[in-house]
Amino acid sequence: MAGGNGRRDFNEFNAKLEKHIEKLPEYAQKAQEKLQRYFPPAAGEAGGGKPAAQQRPAYQRPPAMRRPTVPTTFSQVAGQVPAVAEVRAKWQRWNEPAARHQRRINRTSRALTLWLLITILLGVLTVLSGTGLLGNGQPEVFQTVLSGFGTIVFGTFSVRTGLKLRELKKHQLPAAATAPAPPLPPAGSAAREPMERLAESEASLGELLRQLSVPTSLGTTAVPEISVADARTTALEAAAALRGLASRIQAIERGRNSAPARERAALDAAIAKMREQLDDGIEAYGSLVAAAGRAVAASSDGMGTSKQSLTDATDHLAGLALALRELS
């Protein structure tokens, strides 16, 4: 009984399997028709004489998408993010030898002021205690001796600090350390040529400002040190703002390369406008370099004309740097 049921079930399964095998060509034809709906045959194969069910669909491979470049180092991030570039420039200015030297002068000057105030207060206390004007009208020997000793000690501190401050001011400010040059934009970028000019202008300005910081035979500089320091600080801020603008141009260029063709015209117009702003900034930076050159050339004729020219160029560049930072 059980063997008969097993045989009958096997016969039924075999019959169904043969029926599906007979319908395999029909299944294949239906699958081919559905495939041709999504991948139509090429024009050359349409009239080739083969039936529609036997024609191979012309599969077109989608265009490869360009993988965006991901910054992997701090220098690349600093070049693409204006805020990071500005912070990095401020950190470099803070660690310059000239800036450290100036901070030492400021700290020594504040210490000298403190020692002088304490010395004066202790000296007054010594006089009042010794003459009996402080207390019950009788001289207080212990307080007089103690305040007099303190006056001598802090007076010594004041003298030593004053001598140290004098030596620091007489010492020539060390030249700024040569920082590694920021990477230039790619060769095909609209910002490449302006950034090359900016690098050349920075080198020229650094040498000219160094010449202006060297004392003459009379012991003075052709332009006050504060004017030179303002020009140097303004130039660094303007260079950081210009590099931030160049980074934005590169970012738009990368977006344009990945954008559809119908949207590239608007991006090209934006790049052209930002390139004009970049050229104006480089031109203003060059004006500061020219003013510094005139100041060096006129150093033997007095400081009036050279100082005014350098101050005007510094103010103009400072305004431009502020405008560029507001755009970012």
QUITAGI-V747907 format. One line per field, one symbol per residue. ss: DSSP state (H for helix, E for strand, - for the rest). A space follows every 50 residues. Layout:
ss=???
This chain:
ss=-HHHHHHHHHHHHHHHHHHHHH-HHHHHHHHHHHHHHH----HHHH---- -HHH-------------------HHHHHHH-HHHHHHHHHHHHH--HHHH HHHHHHHHHHHHHHHHHHHHHHHHHHHHHHH---------HHHHHHHHHH HHHHHHHHHHHHHHHHHHHH---------------------HHHHHHHHH HHHHHHHHHHHHH-----------HHHHHHHHHHHHHHHHHHHHHHHHHH HHHHHHHH--HHHHHHHHHHHHHHHHHHHHHHHHHHHHHHHHHHHHH-HH H--HHHHHHHHHHHHHHHHHHHHHHHH-
